[in-house]
Amino acid sequence: MFDLIIRSLTQRKMRTGLTVFGIALGIFAVVVMGGMSEHLSTTYDKSIKLLAADIMVQPDGSGTLDESKIRQIKRVPGVKDAYGALYTPLDPEQSGGGFGLSDLVCGILPEKQIKDLKLTSGRYLVPGDEYKAVVGSSIAQKFNLKVGDELEIKSKRMKSSSSISHTRNVTVVGIQEYSGTMFDSFVSMPLDAAQRFYKMENTVSFIYAEPAPGTDSSLLAKRIDLSVEKVKSRSPAQLRKDVEGEIVFISLITISAAILAAIIGGLSVMNTMLMSVSERTKEFGLLKALGAERKNILFMTMGEAALMGIIGGISGIVAGGIITYLLNKSFEAQGSALFAITPRLVVIGLLFAISLGVICGTYPAYRATKMSPMEALRYE
Amino acid sequence: MSNNGNNGKKGNNGNNESHAGGSEPVLRIRDLKKTYMQGRIPVHALDGVSFDVRKGELLSIVGPSGSGKSTLISMIGLLDRPTDGSVFIDDVEITKAKESEAPRIRREKIGFVFQHFNLLSTLTAMENVDIAMRFTGTSKNKRNERAFELLTMVGLGDRVKHKPSELSGGQQQRVAIARALANEPAILLADEPTGAVDTKTREVIVELLKGLSEKGQTIIVVTHDMDVARQTDRIITMRDGRIASDTVKGIEENEYEKRYDLQN
């Protein structure tokens, strides 16, 4: 029977082509949009895992934190240790733009480096390093850096004109391996050197609080908020929840736009199939007169719809794969990928395409089985 | 247009087993009734029709439009259900069959030939014959073999790869006849088989049907064309849902043949 399905589809090349294109377009949208949110969520997921069990303390509102807060936080019962980190955009001219993760200079205490991030070459920062840096893999690729190379960092004074008032080279001492996290876009350097260069002495962006063993980090986060003024603390669980909420929200917007496109593709299958069924009144009547069972006719019509779904789905996924690959390539040159085509996404896309075909083929197929053989008998 | 003058028994009840001797009837129809509602007015498309058809018989059903010929043939072909009465094919009461059994009965017992051939335009002659056997679970090799054999029999052995659009009307109808015979049906039902072809082709088709009948194939032809009907063994004339006349020429076969030869 399969050859008959193929025959029927190739017979109406133009129409089949347009329908398949409709589905492909919908699935393409699903893949590209989905790829974007998949990338976001995997990146954040991995990043959060690397942050271990520390509570993240940030200013309540915008701005920075004074280092005196570190001492206050250290005094909160249950806090084993607390340390600050300073984040500034690597290129002040380009801060906070676009979808991807922006490149950041991260001032940290050498002893608090995340050692889970392996190095491909060089070494970690050690106490006493001044203008030395460990760079993420994206940064290394973007600026074509090797250990021993110099990387220019810029600072822009708030009050002066837009011109960059100060630049300085730091020496790359280590390069991290690709982790698929936001740390790939980090330039890590000693906190004190960063503070000095950016003229932000005694200032940090975030404070990380390590809970003492046996301390519930959620409760501790609340305790920090109560004990220290004008800060907002988030336990790892809370952080994860917040990020997930954001990702779900972004995903919801992108995916629903994509699904809308796919449903339009599905409707075009339905329209095509209805047209094709009513055009073939005689054919289905004839097949019935020849002794075709309901299931034979259902198989033929549903098969047609499902096949269009499969072809459209595969083309959509392939097209989406190619486009996102090319986009990723061009973004990678700037240091960060934008899409992740996960196996899960491919399966979802394909299943979605097939079920779209089948669901939208059901009613036309049902109509086909209802064709009276008498029609075939009499009418031209 | 005058009907044939033989206005025999009207509204005959009971059996028409008028043939002396002969084989078992392949088809038995008993008091078949079909009533449609046209708005609120009941229309008796069939009003108590009974007759038997023996194996190998070539029977034509004639009558004006609306006389019930088509209704009758769709009952025999299990395409429609009667209001009352029974149709037996090979002693099986097909009118009692469940809806789910209808496809199997259609493909095993009935072969259809239509006025407009109804070949699938995308398929070759071979595939058009083949498609009738697809629903029976026959292997592909057997199907191909049988399709080729049948097409050769109807004189199209050299046209098996042709699409319907590449065949003449007569050739298309012969493909349709081959298709109808594919599953060795008990009865070949031909609904105006010559209605869409010229007179020359008509003769080819009638000859083909006659040849099949001689080989033992039971054939029922519904037709408007008295020239076709006159060449069959037996003519049933329908009028207002009843059998107006049932003329068997086969009783005096020799005489009939003589007459036929004279006409030529």
Chai-1 contact restraints between the chains, C-beta under 6 A:
chainA,res_idxA,chainB,res_idxB,connection_type,confidence,min_distance_angstrom,max_distance_angstrom,comment,restraint_id
A,R7,B,T122,contact,1.0,0.0,6.0,A-B,restraint_1
A,Q11,B,T122,contact,1.0,0.0,6.0,A-B,restraint_2
A,L286,B,N118,contact,1.0,0.0,6.0,A-B,restraint_3
A,A289,B,F112,contact,1.0,0.0,6.0,A-B,restraint_4
A,L290,B,A132,contact,1.0,0.0,6.0,A-B,restraint_5
A,G291,B,P103,contact,1.0,0.0,6.0,A-B,restraint_6
A,G291,B,R106,contact,1.0,0.0,6.0,A-B,restraint_7
A,G291,B,R107,contact,1.0,0.0,6.0,A-B,restraint_8
A,G291,B,F135,contact,1.0,0.0,6.0,A-B,restraint_9
A,A292,B,F135,contact,1.0,0.0,6.0,A-B,restraint_10
A,E293,B,P103,contact,1.0,0.0,6.0,A-B,restraint_11
A,N296,B,F135,contact,1.0,0.0,6.0,A-B,restraint_12
A,P373,B,L79,contact,1.0,0.0,6.0,A-B,restraint_13
A,M374,B,S74,contact,1.0,0.0,6.0,A-B,restraint_14
A,M374,B,L79,contact,1.0,0.0,6.0,A-B,restraint_15
A,A376,B,N118,contact,1.0,0.0,6.0,A-B,restraint_16
A,L377,B,D191,contact,1.0,0.0,6.0,A-B,restraint_17
A,E380,B,H116,contact,1.0,0.0,6.0,A-B,restraint_18
